[in-house]
Amino acid sequence: MENRKDGMTKEVSAKESTLKDVVVSVRRVTKVTKGGKRFAFSAYVVSGDGKGSIGAALGKSREVSAAIAKATTRARKNMIQVALRGTTIPFPVIGNHGASKVVLRSAYKGTGIIAGGAVRGVMEAIGIHDVLAKSLGSANQINVVKATFNALSKLRSAQDLANQRGKTIEQLVKGSHV
């Protein structure tokens, strides 16, 4: 239960309380009018449960906190599920968005998250603890996050690949060592 300003209590689900939110960027936007300048803010937030589900969204408002709140609720509504292998990713993958390119590689346990700011936030939110990442091209944080999402959406679990090919996981693994 969470107490609100208006005296009402809001039921907080267990799933919402376990989600981790990472604010990737906050931008101040200025509109010049006849009466002066009007300031607004846009915030880009990544939300993840630490177990393979992740979402990202942009929120805009006159105040920073309201923009972050809008982005957080939108990010939690459109989450995707990503295939993980323990604390890393199953195989190396490349993601693109616009002029941004992100290369993700699996790493041994204990390596940590070796990645830049925007990619690091995504990896922390999704629950990946061991990964090597390199961001190439444009350094625009929103495009880097979208490129990272593109890369993560390409990941498939061993079970998915085996089902797709009509084989068992043992046959799939056995065939890769030949």
Secondary structure as the mmCIF struct_conf table of DSSP 4:
data_model
#
loop_
_struct_conf.conf_type_id
_struct_conf.id
_struct_conf.beg_label_comp_id
_struct_conf.beg_label_asym_id
_struct_conf.beg_label_seq_id
_struct_conf.end_label_comp_id
_struct_conf.end_label_asym_id
_struct_conf.end_label_seq_id
STRN STRN1 GLU A 2 ASN A 3
TURN_TY1_P TURN_TY1_P1 LYS A 5 ASP A 6
BEND BEND1 GLY A 7 GLY A 7
STRN STRN2 THR A 9 LYS A 10
HELX_LH_PP_P HELX_LH_PP_P1 GLU A 11 SER A 13
HELX_RH_AL_P HELX_RH_AL_P1 ALA A 14 THR A 18
STRN STRN3 LYS A 20 THR A 33
TURN_TY1_P TURN_TY1_P2 LYS A 34 GLY A 35
STRN STRN4 GLY A 36 GLY A 48
BEND BEND2 GLY A 50 GLY A 52
STRN STRN5 SER A 53 SER A 61
BEND BEND3 ARG A 62 GLU A 63
HELX_RH_AL_P HELX_RH_AL_P2 VAL A 64 LYS A 77
BEND BEND4 ASN A 78 ASN A 78
STRN STRN6 MET A 79 GLN A 81
STRN STRN7 ARG A 85 ARG A 85
TURN_TY1_P TURN_TY1_P3 GLY A 86 THR A 87
STRN STRN8 THR A 88 THR A 88
BEND BEND5 PRO A 90 PHE A 91
STRN STRN9 VAL A 93 HIS A 97
TURN_TY1_P TURN_TY1_P4 GLY A 98 ALA A 99
STRN STRN10 SER A 100 SER A 106
TURN_TY1_P TURN_TY1_P5 LYS A 109 GLY A 110
STRN STRN11 ILE A 113 ILE A 114
HELX_RH_AL_P HELX_RH_AL_P3 GLY A 117 ILE A 126
TURN_TY1_P TURN_TY1_P6 GLY A 127 GLY A 127
BEND BEND6 ASP A 130 ASP A 130
STRN STRN12 VAL A 131 GLY A 137
HELX_RH_AL_P HELX_RH_AL_P4 GLN A 141 SER A 153
TURN_TY1_P TURN_TY1_P7 LYS A 154 LYS A 154
HELX_RH_AL_P HELX_RH_AL_P5 ALA A 158 ARG A 165
TURN_TY1_P TURN_TY1_P8 GLY A 166 GLY A 166
HELX_RH_AL_P HELX_RH_AL_P6 ILE A 169 SER A 176
TURN_TY1_P TURN_TY1_P9 HIS A 177 HIS A 177
#
